[in-house]
Amino acid sequence: MKNITGLMVVYKTLDYLEEAYNSFRKFYPKVKLVIVDNSEGDECTEFLKESLKLDDNLEVLFMERNVGHGLGLHAGIEHIKTKYIYFFDSDTKMLKGGLLEKLIDEAKAVDNNFYVISKTSYVDRGGRDIRGNDDSREKVKWAYGYATLLNRKKYFEYPPLTKYGLCILKAYVAIHDEGRGEELIRHFPVDGYVKHAWGGTRARYGDCEKIVK
């Protein structure tokens, strides 16, 4: 597991942070973990400072201001040097072990020819869901970001993550335009391994545009 680092961004949601961090550590106590703290010195920041004293495999990037989820992930990706990055949302609880091993096995099975491996779906070019087979809109392969394996090297070949909203959409559209969506955005059923609260920070604080500075 030396070739993988966990990555999470948090903003003022201590309850989610504690559950996400503790559940990840329950199954992966020795995997490197980088947490980007957008919380501007609140109780999340204090929790992370205390955790650093106890967790030798934890690093925290304390941001001076809330840069947004996408730019927080981008900062973490630039900081991390391992081949693989497992990024997950702060409202994602790990239910059992084995996920990282399975994702790495999938990566090796395709000779690391992937951008992300995660649960996938399809959206249109604006990021709106496409459900069913009779929709006339152009279908762009999409991977959910709440529990995702990223190929760090491949990440820098495509548009970087943006501030907020569908922060990875530009990369997926670029991959789609190359005709490589099915090749580089690969499906893996993560839901048996994690539970995602769906909403997290957005449900508590509203649209990211209002809180990103």
Buried (B, 14 or more C-beta within 10 A) or exposed (E): EEEBBBBBBBBBBBEBBBBBBEBBBEBBEEBBBBBBBBBBEBBBBEBBEEBEEEBEBBBBBBBEEBBBBBBBBBBBBEEBEBBBBBBBBBBBBBBEEEBBEBBBEBBEEEEEEBBBBBBBBBBBBEBEEBEEEEEEEEBBBBBBBBBBBBBBEBBEEBBBBBBBBBBBBBBBBBBBEEEBBEBBBBBBEBEEBBBBBEEBBBEBBEEBEEBBE
